[in-house]
Amino acid sequence: MEDADKTTQPSSSPPPHDAAAAPSPKSPKAEIPRELRAICERYGEDVIGMTLASGHTPRANELRTIYATDETVEHARTWLTERSRSRRWRERITFSLEILVVLLIGWEIYLGYQQEQLQSRNFKEQQQVLTNLQNSSAATAKTLASLQSTTELMNTTQQMQLEALKKSDAQAKRSAEAAEANASTASQSLHVSERAYVHMTPYLAKPPTVGEKIQCLVVITNPGHSPAFDMVATSVFAPVPASFSVQDAYNIAHAFPLEPQKVSVTTLASGQSMEQHADGPLALTQPQVDEITEGKTLIYLFATASYKDVFNQPHHTEICGFFQPASKSFGNCHEHNKSD
């Protein structure tokens, strides 16, 4: 029976198709009979190729149908060509996606190098600012304390950036199927590491004094790696009885429209700080100073800052603090403190 099957095989193979005339990978599948395509799919390229090349009668009856006619042999060859062309197309897509991931990683490294150069150029100026702050008055000493907390915030932010970069690097090394997800993660990591972060710290220019107005200051700092654009900053305060809630103090402080000088619209560069002043309308009397000193009256300060980062994404920072006479500093309220 096997000898009879061998006699039906074609004496010579038809010439292979011209590669230039082959349809593109996006063209429809070749017209191969469903039964023959099912056999080819079941045994795979290696078995079909070996069957066509060996010239021996295969053990499986299904494979013998390939040699039934010249047309079935040609269909089998067409199926092998179709599979090879599809495999080359997938390899090209994989290679293109790998190149895209490498380019994105390179761009992120380049941005990090540029940021390091910018920080080096600004280092001397920052050192001079720190020297001036150390030689200033007691009020400036309070500012240094707030800058220390800002430095801790910057260290925390850098740790977040490091984790984001590690995550991005790990995702960039995944297989080609995850290339699109890696690109999205790299973009998000770039946003986190390069965006602006606005931090605000309140304090009094001097302790409450008889015959002088209350002078509140808010230090606004950008510890991020890029400027904060179109920043709108406001600050208001109100001395209220200690029995009042934070929401009562908030309503009193915002009961009147803000004066133009209490609203700042500016661009805050990376690593830079600015101060915003908010003074009381009237000078303090002795009873008022005594109530503040004894804690019967609390000075609540509310400040907000809305800005956009270099990616044109809006952000908002809001703080609430109350003056503590014992420590001569502001404590944090249990509400109206948030940022994004």
C-alpha positions in Angstrom: 0.0 0.0 0.0 2.9 2.3 0.8 4.5 1.6 -2.6 1.3 2.5 -4.3 1.2 5.8 -2.5 4.8 6.6 -3.4 4.0 6.2 -7.1 1.4 9.0 -6.9 4.0 11.5 -5.6 5.0 14.1 -8.2 8.3 13.4 -9.9 9.5 17.0 -9.5 8.6 19.9 -7.3 7.1 23.0 -8.9 9.3 26.0 -8.9 9.0 28.1 -5.7 7.1 31.3 -5.8 9.0 34.5 -6.4 9.5 36.3 -3.1 8.9 39.7 -4.8 5.5 38.5 -6.0 4.4 37.2 -2.6 1.6 39.1 -1.0 2.3 41.4 1.9 1.7 40.2 5.4 -1.5 42.3 5.6 -3.0 40.6 2.4 -5.8 38.0 2.9 -4.8 34.3 3.5 -4.1 32.2 0.4 -7.0 30.1 -0.8 -6.1 26.7 0.7 -8.8 24.0 1.2 -10.1 24.0 4.7 -9.3 20.3 5.2 -5.7 20.7 4.0 -5.2 23.8 6.1 -6.5 22.0 9.2 -3.9 19.2 8.6 -1.1 21.7 8.2 -2.1 23.6 11.4 -2.3 20.4 13.3 1.2 19.1 12.5 3.0 22.4 12.2 5.6 23.9 9.9 8.5 21.4 10.8 6.4 18.3 10.0 4.9 19.7 6.8 8.3 21.0 5.6 9.9 17.6 6.4 7.1 15.8 4.7 7.6 17.9 1.5 11.4 17.6 1.6 11.9 14.0 2.6 9.9 12.4 -0.1 9.0 9.4 2.1 5.6 8.2 2.7 4.5 9.5 6.2 3.0 7.1 8.7 0.0 9.3 9.3 -2.7 8.8 6.7 -3.7 12.5 6.9 -0.2 13.6 5.7 -0.4 11.3 2.7 -3.1 13.5 1.3 -0.5 16.1 0.7 1.0 14.0 -2.1 -2.4 13.1 -3.6 -2.1 15.7 -6.4 0.3 18.4 -7.5 -2.3 20.9 -6.4 -2.2 19.6 -2.7 1.6 19.8 -2.8 1.4 23.3 -4.0 -1.2 24.2 -1.3 1.1 22.8 1.3 4.0 24.9 0.0 1.8 28.0 -0.1 0.8 27.3 3.5 4.5 27.1 4.6 5.2 30.4 2.7 2.3 32.0 4.4 3.5 30.9 7.9 7.1 32.0 7.2 5.9 35.4 6.0 3.7 35.9 9.1 6.6 34.9 11.4 8.9 37.5 9.7 6.2 40.2 10.1 5.8 39.4 13.8 9.6 39.6 14.3 9.8 43.0 12.6 7.0 44.3 14.8 8.8 43.0 17.9 12.1 44.5 16.8 10.5 47.9 16.1 8.8 47.9 19.6 12.2 47.1 21.3 13.8 50.0 19.5 11.0 52.3 20.7 11.5 51.2 24.3 15.3 51.7 24.0 14.8 55.3 22.6 12.4 56.1 25.5 14.9 55.0 28.1 17.6 56.9 26.4 15.5 60.1 26.4 14.7 59.7 30.1 18.5 59.3 30.8 19.2 62.4 28.8 16.6 64.5 30.7 18.1 63.3 34.0 21.6 64.4 32.8 20.3 67.8 31.8 18.6 68.2 35.2 21.9 67.4 37.0 23.7 70.0 34.9 21.1 72.6 35.9 21.4 71.7 39.6 25.2 72.1 39.4 24.9 75.6 37.9 22.5 76.6 40.7 24.5 75.1 43.5 26.6 78.2 44.3 23.5 80.4 44.3 21.7 78.1 46.7 24.8 78.1 49.0 24.7 81.9 49.1 21.0 81.8 50.0 21.7 79.4 52.8 24.5 81.5 54.2 22.3 84.6 54.3 19.6 82.7 56.0 22.0 81.5 58.7 23.1 85.1 59.4 19.6 86.5 59.6 17.4 87.4 62.6 15.3 85.1 64.8 12.5 85.2 62.2 14.9 83.9 59.5 15.9 81.1 61.9 12.3 80.0 61.8 12.5 80.0 58.0 15.5 77.7 58.2 13.5 75.3 60.3 10.8 75.3 57.6 13.4 74.8 54.9 14.7 71.8 56.9 11.3 70.2 56.6 11.3 71.1 52.9 14.6 69.3 52.5 13.1 66.2 54.1 10.2 66.5 51.6 12.7 66.7 48.8 14.4 63.6 50.0 11.1 61.8 50.1 10.3 63.0 46.6 13.7 61.8 45.4 13.0 58.3 46.9 9.7 58.3 45.0 11.5 59.2 41.8 14.1 56.5 42.4 11.4 53.9 42.9 9.6 55.1 39.8 12.8 54.9 37.7 13.5 51.4 39.0 10.0 50.4 38.1 10.3 51.9 34.7 13.6 50.1 34.1 12.2 46.8 35.2 9.2 47.2 32.9 11.5 48.2 30.0 13.2 44.8 30.1 10.0 42.8 29.7 9.0 40.9 26.5 7.9 42.6 23.3 4.2 41.8 24.1 4.5 44.3 27.1 6.3 47.1 25.1 3.2 49.3 24.8 2.6 49.1 28.6 6.4 49.8 29.2 6.2 53.0 27.1 3.1 54.2 29.1 4.9 53.5 32.4 8.0 55.3 31.3 5.9 58.4 30.4 4.2 58.3 33.8 7.6 58.0 35.6 8.9 60.9 33.6 5.9 63.0 34.8 6.5 62.1 38.4 10.2 62.8 38.3 10.2 66.0 36.4 7.0 67.8 37.5 6.9 70.7 40.0 5.9 70.3 43.6 4.8 73.3 45.7 5.2 73.3 49.4 4.0 76.1 51.8 5.1 76.9 55.4 3.4 79.6 57.5 5.0 81.6 60.3 4.8 85.0 62.0 7.3 87.7 61.2 7.5 88.6 64.9 5.5 87.6 68.0 2.3 89.5 68.7 3.2 92.9 70.0 1.1 95.7 71.5 0.6 98.6 69.1 1.6 96.5 66.0 -0.3 94.6 63.4 -0.2 90.8 63.1 2.3 90.0 60.3 1.9 86.6 58.8 4.3 85.1 56.2 4.0 82.1 54.0 7.1 80.6 52.4 6.3 79.0 49.1 9.0 76.5 47.8 9.2 74.4 44.7 11.4 71.3 45.4 10.5 69.7 42.1 12.6 69.4 39.0 10.7 71.8 36.8 9.0 75.2 37.1 5.5 75.7 38.4 3.7 77.8 35.8 0.7 80.2 36.2 0.9 79.8 40.0 -1.9 81.6 41.8 -1.2 81.8 45.6 -3.4 83.3 48.3 -3.1 83.6 52.0 -5.5 84.8 54.7 -5.6 84.6 58.5 -8.0 85.3 61.3 -7.6 85.5 65.1 -10.6 83.6 66.6 -11.5 82.3 70.1 -10.0 79.0 70.9 -13.4 77.5 71.3 -14.2 78.0 67.6 -13.8 75.1 65.2 -11.4 75.1 62.3 -14.3 75.5 59.9 -15.5 78.5 61.8 -12.0 80.1 61.5 -12.0 79.3 57.8 -15.3 81.0 57.2 -14.3 84.1 59.1 -10.9 84.4 57.3 -12.7 84.1 53.9 -15.6 86.3 54.8 -14.3 89.3 52.9 -12.9 89.5 49.3 -9.2 89.2 49.0 -7.2 92.4 48.4 -5.2 92.4 45.2 -1.9 92.5 47.1 -2.8 89.2 48.9 -3.0 87.3 45.6 0.2 86.3 43.7 0.4 85.1 40.1 3.8 84.0 39.1 6.1 81.2 37.8 8.2 79.5 40.5 11.4 78.0 39.2 12.8 74.6 40.4 14.5 74.8 43.7 13.4 78.4 44.3 11.3 80.0 47.1 9.1 83.1 47.6 7.3 84.8 50.5 3.8 86.0 50.6 2.7 88.5 53.3 -0.7 88.8 55.0 -1.0 91.7 57.6 -3.8 92.4 60.0 -5.9 95.5 59.5 -5.5 97.0 63.1 -2.7 97.2 65.7 -3.1 94.8 68.7 -4.1 96.0 72.1 -2.7 94.6 75.4 -5.8 92.5 76.1 -5.6 91.0 72.6 -1.9 90.1 73.0 -2.6 88.5 76.4 -5.4 86.4 75.0 -3.1 85.2 72.1 -0.2 84.5 74.5 -2.5 82.6 76.9 -4.0 80.5 74.1 -7.5 81.9 74.5 -7.3 83.3 71.0 -5.8 81.3 68.1 -4.4 82.8 64.9 -5.5 80.6 62.0 -3.7 81.0 58.7 -5.1 79.5 55.4 -3.0 79.4 52.2 -3.6 77.9 48.7 -1.5 77.6 45.6 -2.8 76.4 42.2 -0.3 75.9 39.4 0.5 73.9 36.2 3.5 71.7 35.6 5.6 71.5 32.4 3.2 68.8 31.2 0.3 71.3 31.4 -1.3 69.3 34.2 -3.1 71.4 37.0 -2.2 70.9 40.7 -3.5 72.4 43.9 -1.9 72.7 47.4 -3.8 73.9 50.5 -2.5 74.4 54.1 -4.1 75.3 57.4 -2.1 76.2 60.5 -2.7 77.8 63.9 -0.1 79.8 65.9 1.3 78.1 69.1 2.7 80.7 71.5 4.8 78.2 73.5 6.8 77.0 70.5 6.3 80.3 68.5 5.5 78.2 65.4 2.4 77.0 63.5 0.8 73.6 64.1 -1.1 71.8 61.4 -4.9 71.8 61.4 -6.7 68.4 61.2 -8.4 69.7 58.0 -7.7 72.0 55.0 -4.3 70.4 54.5 -3.9 68.7 51.1 -2.0 68.7 47.9 -1.9 66.7 44.6 
